[in-house]
């Protein structure tokens, strides 16, 4: 399947939230998330990949989103020698009763695997592939991410 | 309602509220940005071959010719001086405090790339590749033609892809960039020296490689400068310091029969790396630990207990491992690397002079396992 204009329109409708939620999970501000989402879909239209299926396109979009976010955060990090702040942005605090907002309060290494696991229903293996991490690392991060949320949620609710 | 469904609903509601762009708008923007990208740029890029010597080393001249065909236009050739060996080791030693790399250069373990690319206010010279086969290091000079930048910034940061040609041309989106950082030259404020660790899998084995610098950043400037400065070359494997690799194919190096087995010991110029495997009887352990995460935690604990007490002994001198916390366990549950339920772990020790060492062993408690 090549990315024609009609395929692009269809794919955007289906996967715009997939891309936006991943990039927002990384950058946690709407302005950067909108820019990064645009970058991802510009790459999609410009790509010359022969996709096997919609799932293949979705996996490609998630992989590209993650790489663009990593590059974006790296370009921000040079401004200070201090590590990037994990302080919760105001627009996340607004949704303080929200489960999504609760996940967003976690450190990046936990919230991205948790998001892919629960929103995309990705397997550990798929998350490992998308994030270029060993499966063991993904499992540990999922476990610890859940533990960190455990104070706010009943553990059995996560399964 | 399960947490999973609640989470999905909340994420969708959040995205729908914040993300109001229509598919048609996105298509229009994407088409505009792609067509804009294809327009001839005023910011011409030129690739310059700085040495005759490099041409003689391999067939790179053909690659350079191909690169010249696709550049937008060619400007006057810059006249950077060839990086003399003395200068290269001086930079590594004095500026980067990297005595190991400086010594490798002095011993002749480097490959002169000496290609220069100019874009906008930047000229980046990829001077050389040095290091060993498991840690190749790219050495750049970055010239900045903007006094305002040079005046206020003593640190510079580069991000670049370092990939094989196939990966660069067809699978770029699947790879993240490498980072390098550098310092302003003490005398010439327009000049910055940068060192970047490249990807050994492509650089160290004589394959055609592409280094593509994509971002330039400075410590006290909020924006980053996006560029596309490409260098294509091959590093003859003999030009990097060799890494002696001993394959053991799974020798038990543990008092317990279900312990860790050594697969490789790699003796490099920067560190000695041991790669271990551990085969789990998944049934019995999963019986004790209800979840896979529990099993993973057990693996981690078992590895740390083991590694804490592991030393490398070279002709009677004992060396502790270097920060094995960083070496996380990779558990191959599905046998993707050939063995189901096998876990792989790495441990780094200080540099060993393999050739002169008469006896090398791993010591775990009272047990000692001979490697050489």
Interface residues (C-beta under 8 A of the other chain):
Chain A: X5 X8 X9 X10 X12 X13 X16 X17 X20 X21 X24 X30 X33 X34 X37 X38 X41 X42 X43 X44 X45 X46 X47 X60 X63 X64 X67 X70 X71 X74 X75 X78 X79 X95 X98 X99 X100 X103 X115 X118 X119 X121 X124 X125 X132 X134 X135 X136 X137 X139 X140 X142 X143 X153 X157 X158
Chain B: X2 X3 X4 X6 X7 X8 X10 X11 X12 X14 X15 X16 X18 X19 X21 X23 X24 X26 X27 X29 X30 X31 X33 X34 X37 X157 X159 X173 X174 X175 X176 X177 X179 X214 X215 X217 X218 X219 X220 X222 X224 X291 X292 X293 X294 X296 X297 X299 X300 X328 X329 X330 X331 X332 X333 X334 X343
